[in-house]
Amino acid sequence: MAEWSKAPDSSSGPLTRAWVQIPLLTFYVDLCVAIELVKL
């Protein structure tokens, strides 16, 4: 992670970050929904 932040952005930099962040965001949302369902 630290190496990524220090590396200069190439043309594929933002696309690569989005490609990684979108699945993580989806997983995070699913996890939050699952926690809410458990609370009910």
C-alpha positions in Angstrom: 0.0 0.0 0.0 2.7 2.5 0.9 4.6 1.7 -2.3 1.5 2.4 -4.3 1.0 5.8 -2.7 4.6 6.8 -3.4 4.6 5.7 -7.0 3.8 8.4 -9.6 0.4 8.0 -11.3 0.6 6.5 -14.7 -2.2 6.6 -17.2 -3.5 3.3 -15.7 -3.1 4.4 -12.1 -6.6 5.8 -11.4 -8.2 2.9 -13.3 -6.3 0.4 -11.3 -7.3 2.1 -8.0 -10.9 2.1 -9.1 -10.7 -1.6 -10.1 -9.4 -2.4 -6.6 -11.6 0.0 -4.6 -15.0 -0.9 -6.2 -14.9 -4.6 -5.1 -13.7 -3.5 -1.6 -16.5 -1.0 -1.4 -19.1 -3.6 -2.5 -17.7 -6.0 0.1 -17.9 -3.3 2.8 -21.5 -2.5 2.0 -22.4 -6.2 2.0 -20.7 -6.6 5.3 -22.6 -3.6 6.8 -25.9 -5.0 5.5 -25.2 -8.4 7.0 -24.4 -6.8 10.3 -27.7 -4.9 10.3 -29.6 -8.1 9.4 -27.9 -9.9 12.4 -29.0 -7.0 14.7 -32.7 -7.5 13.8 
